[in-house]
Amino acid sequence: MAIALADNARHWQSRGHLFVVADGMGAHAAGELASKLATDNIPHSYHKHTELSPSEAIAQAVRDANGVIHDKGQHTVDFQGMGTTCSCLLLLPCGALTAHVGDSRVYRLRGDSFEQLTFDHSLVWEMAAAGHATEEEVPAYVPKNVITRSLGPNPTVEVDVEGPFALRAGDRFLLCSDGLTGPLNAELIGMVLASLPANEVAQTLVDLANLLGGPDNITAVVVEVVDPAQLGNSISSEAATDSRLGALPRARTPQSLTLAVIAICGVLLTAALAVGGKLLAAAISGVMLGVVLLVVWLRPWRSDCGSQHMQAVGFRGKAPYRRYKCAPSANNIETLSDIVRQLEDLEDQRDWQFDWQTIHDDRQQAYQAIARGDYRTAVVAYCSAVRQMMQALRDKEPDPPSDSSVDLI
């Protein structure tokens, strides 16, 4: 993963905040290298392409990373055929953009609506799209782990760019690998994302995925857009830690500086011509100055919404591709209840030095919340029990083979 936050108002206006998740494929070392090359190169390349609009720059940055990964694979026998997925999220003054290759995902939570903003480049999704069906309706014999597009295997790659999506205070975004979306269904992910503080969501989701099998590496990045007024004059380290972001105050607009320079130069030229007795030339210069100033004033500027090109093109892509209702309810909280119940069953089965009373207390708090119809509080209590249990397991074994050594499936 990579997180590149704008560090001042001008950078926010022109480049915004960038988040990337990449999930490597191939042999272990090859997949790890491919994903690292993606997350190292994409932010650098994106900020290097200043001549391009944000939508063009992020697509080119992903293509650049594809070239780097492909070249590495071609010149090293051990890395031939290596690849990686890549999902990028850009937050800009004009909204959110995604750039995507593979089956890692970007979601947006708005209220109780949980939306998938990226299309899975997988055999199952491609077959479903071709047959106008859902992925659940694709025959069970079709492998779900076959992806149809990735960075690295081929010299060129097609990048899906979606957006811009309007931003509202309270919006939350989730970037994640399929190690998360494999064990957990979208309704459960959305329910956890909607119920917990932003800084507790990622660890909770990883813990839940591990408890339900955890067969693959899991990466999750959670971003919350707060009221812009709550953010100071710059991005602070606390904002990076909390994963809560807002828009920076607008820098002085480039139009103002350009207009001032043109006006000063034009006035000096006109005055010089008039003093030299070239009255006709001075008059023509004055008219031209007025026309140029008017054109510059009316011209849309890159930094606000990503350039004239983006304004002309408008919205890209067809997202959202899936939409789920994730308000906590008696039905969709059942999975969490079963997980905590099975965790309590381990008390008599394993000799762990652990204060099980905290788990019991959380479960009792959840029961009381459910009885009064407060399902969101119940989700918070159940998730607290899960995090405490998994943290105790990590503390017990400083270097355990895997968080998924407790497997409840």
C-alpha positions, -999 to 999 in steps of 0.1 A, spaced: 0 0 0 10 36 -4 -4 69 9 7 102 -5 -11 132 11 -9 167 -2 13 187 21 1 222 13 -28 240 -3 -12 243 -37 -5 205 -39 -41 198 -28 -55 220 -55 -34 204 -83 -27 168 -72 -49 160 -43 -44 130 -19 -34 96 -34 -40 61 -19 -28 28 -35 -33 -9 -28 -15 -36 -48 -18 -74 -44 11 -94 -60 8 -126 -80 32 -153 -89 57 -170 -67 60 -154 -32 91 -133 -39 79 -123 -74 44 -112 -62 59 -93 -33 83 -75 -57 56 -67 -82 33 -51 -57 62 -31 -41 73 -18 -75 37 -7 -81 33 11 -48 68 27 -51 64 39 -86 28 50 -90 30 80 -65 63 91 -79 52 89 -115 18 105 -107 34 136 -92 60 137 -120 34 141 -148 25 177 -140 17 184 -176 -13 160 -174 -46 164 -156 -50 142 -125 -72 116 -144 -46 114 -172 -17 114 -148 -29 86 -126 -37 64 -156 -2 71 -170 14 64 -137 -2 30 -136 10 23 -171 45 34 -162 45 10 -132 33 -18 -156 63 -11 -178 87 -12 -148 73 -45 -136 72 -61 -171 108 -51 -178 119 -66 -144 101 -98 -152 116 -100 -187 152 -96 -175 151 -119 -144 143 -156 -148 129 -159 -112 105 -130 -118 92 -139 -153 54 -136 -155 51 -118 -122 22 -94 -118 1 -74 -94 -33 -59 -90 -35 -21 -85 -63 0 -71 -58 38 -67 -80 64 -51 -75 101 -57 -93 127 -36 -94 161 -54 -112 194 -51 -136 182 -78 -142 148 -62 -128 113 -60 -112 94 -89 -103 57 -91 -77 40 -113 -79 3 -113 -64 -30 -127 -72 -64 -113 -95 -76 -86 -85 -55 -56 -113 -31 -49 -123 5 -40 -156 10 -21 -174 41 -9 -197 42 21 -222 70 22 -247 68 50 -259 31 49 -252 27 12 -220 7 5 -209 9 -32 -182 -9 -52 -166 17 -74 -143 -7 -93 -150 -36 -117 -132 -68 -109 -110 -79 -138 -117 -115 -130 -130 -144 -150 -161 -146 -129 -170 -109 -133 -162 -109 -170 -184 -139 -176 -212 -124 -155 -209 -91 -174 -210 -109 -208 -241 -129 -198 -258 -100 -180 -259 -120 -148 -245 -116 -113 -213 -133 -102 -233 -156 -79 -251 -169 -110 -219 -179 -128 -214 -218 -126 -196 -230 -95 -169 -248 -116 -156 -214 -128 -125 -206 -107 -130 -174 -87 -93 -166 -83 -84 -162 -120 -79 -125 -129 -80 -113 -165 -59 -81 -162 -29 -72 -141 2 -51 -141 34 -69 -153 27 -99 -175 22 -78 -207 41 -48 -220 9 -27 -220 -22 -26 -199 -56 -10 -200 -64 11 -169 -100 17 -158 -105 53 -146 -138 61 -128 -152 94 -116 -151 121 -104 -175 112 -76 -187 141 -55 -173 142 -20 -195 148 11 -185 151 48 -188 117 63 -179 97 32 -157 67 38 -136 49 13 -121 14 16 -93 1 -6 -86 -36 -1 -72 -68 -16 -92 -99 -23 -78 -114 9 -104 -93 26 -133 -97 2 -129 -134 -1 -137 -144 35 -161 -115 42 -192 -106 22 -198 -70 12 -227 -65 36 -206 -74 66 -177 -52 55 -200 -23 49 -217 -28 83 -183 -27 101 -172 3 81 -204 21 89 -204 14 127 -168 18 140 -145 47 143 -123 50 112 -91 42 130 -105 8 142 -120 -4 110 -90 -18 91 -77 -39 120 -112 -52 128 -118 -63 92 -84 -80 90 -91 -98 122 -125 -110 110 -111 -122 77 -84 -142 95 -109 -157 118 -129 -169 88 -100 -186 72 -76 -159 61 -63 -178 31 -45 -149 15 -26 -117 24 -50 -89 35 -45 -52 29 -70 -26 38 -69 12 37 -97 32 52 -102 69 44 -128 92 59 -137 126 45 -145 150 74 -159 185 74 -133 206 56 -136 232 83 -122 208 109 -89 205 90 -63 233 96 -42 250 71 -21 220 63 -22 182 64 -9 171 98 7 138 109 -24 132 130 -46 133 99 -24 106 83 -26 84 114 -64 88 118 -70 84 81 -95 113 83 -91 139 56 -107 171 44 -101 197 18 -73 222 24 -81 259 21 -78 272 -14 -44 286 -23 -44 320 -42 -56 310 -76 -32 307 -105 -55 330 -125 -48 359 -102 -11 357 -106 -13 352 -144 -37 382 -147 -14 404 -127 17 395 -148 -1 400 -181 -16 433 -169 17 448 -157 36 438 -189 7 451 -211 5 484 -193 43 489 -195 43 481 -233 13 504 -240 29 532 -220 62 528 -238 46 530 -272 26 561 -262 56 579 -249 75 571 -281 48 587 -301 34 555 -316 -2 562 -306 -18 538 -330 4 509 -318 -3 519 -282 -41 518 -289 -38 484 -306 -17 471 -276 -43 483 -252 -71 465 -270 -51 433 -273 -43 435 -236 -80 437 -228 -88 407 -250 -60 386 -235 -71 394 -199 -107 385 -207 -96 352 -223 -74 342 -193 -101 352 -168 -128 331 -185 -105 301 -191 -111 270 -169 -81 263 -148 -64 229 -143 -59 230 -106 -96 232 -96 -111 202 -113 -82 185 -131 -81 205 -163 -103 215 -192 -100 179 -205 -117 165 -174 -144 191 -176 -150 183 -213 -151 146 -208 -172 147 -176 -178 115 -156 -158 84 -166 -168 48 -162 -200 31 -151 -195 29 -113 -209 20 -89 -209 -16 -101 -225 -30 -69 -246 -13 -42 -254 -28 -8 -275 -17 22 -253 -21 52 -274 -7 81 -269 -31 111 -300 -53 116 -310 -85 132 -303 -104 100 -268 -91 90 -254 -91 126 -258 -128 129 -223 -136 114 -206 -114 141 -227 -130 168 -216 -165 157 -179 -155 155 -179 -142 191 -198 -172 204 -172 -195 188 -144 -175 203 -160 -180 238 -161 -217 231 -123 -217 228 -120 -208 266 -125 -245 275 -105 -258 246 -72 -239 248 -49 -231 277 -45 -194 270 -36 -169 297 -63 -144 287 -89 -124 305 -120 -140 290 -142 -118 311 -136 -90 286 -150 -111 258 -180 -121 280 -187 -85 289 -186 -74 252 -210 -102 242 -234 -93 271 -233 -56 260 -241 -67 225 -271 -88 237 -284 -58 257 -281 -36 227 -299 -60 204 -327 -63 229 -334 -26 227 -330 -26 189 -296 -7 189 -278 -29 164 -250 -4 157 -239 -6 194 -241 -44 192 -217 -43 161 -193 -22 181 -193 -46 211 -189 -77 189 -160 -61 170 -143 -51 203 -144 -87 214 -128 -98 181 -100 -73 183 -92 -81 219 -91 -118 212 -68 -114 182 -45 -89 199 -41 -113 228 -32 -141 204 -5 -118 188 8 -108 222 10 -145 233 31 -154 203 54 -125 193 60 -140 159 31 -163 151 30 -181 118 -3 -163 110 -32 -145 125 -54 -172 110 -40 -199 134 -75 -195 149 -98 -207 121 -135 -206 129 -147 -220 95 
